[in-house]
Amino acid sequence: MPKPADLLQGTLDLLILKAVSLGPLHGYGVLLRIQQISRNRLEIQQGSLYPALYRLEHQGLIAGDWGESENKRKAKFYRLTREGAKQLQAEAAKWNRMTEIIAGILKTAPEEV
């Protein structure tokens, strides 16, 4: 099985917003959801995840509420806020536009220059 791809800088926040848009998740659940929806092609490090969750919560893009995880431990569950949904939509559009541009550049043949 191929090694999971490294995350491009600046994409972690977008992936977290997408993961919690699918339903409330505790921190480790966010990590697992990203791995699941990437079909295990992305691997998020816990050392990167938790500061990003804190940052997004501080920005008002996600909100956290304390609850009990499936293994009966106290955990903070994150959900997308209205502002977070707007940010997700804007960031996804920006990401799609940028990938289109880069794909076009990579397809450029020498005779097209």
Secondary structure, 3 states (H helix, E strand, C coil): CCCCECCCCCCHHHHHHHHHHCCCEEHHHHHHHHHHHCCCCECCCHHHHHHHHHHHHHCCCEEEEEEECCCCCEEEEEEECHHHHHHHHHHHHHHHHHHHHHHHHHCCCHHHC
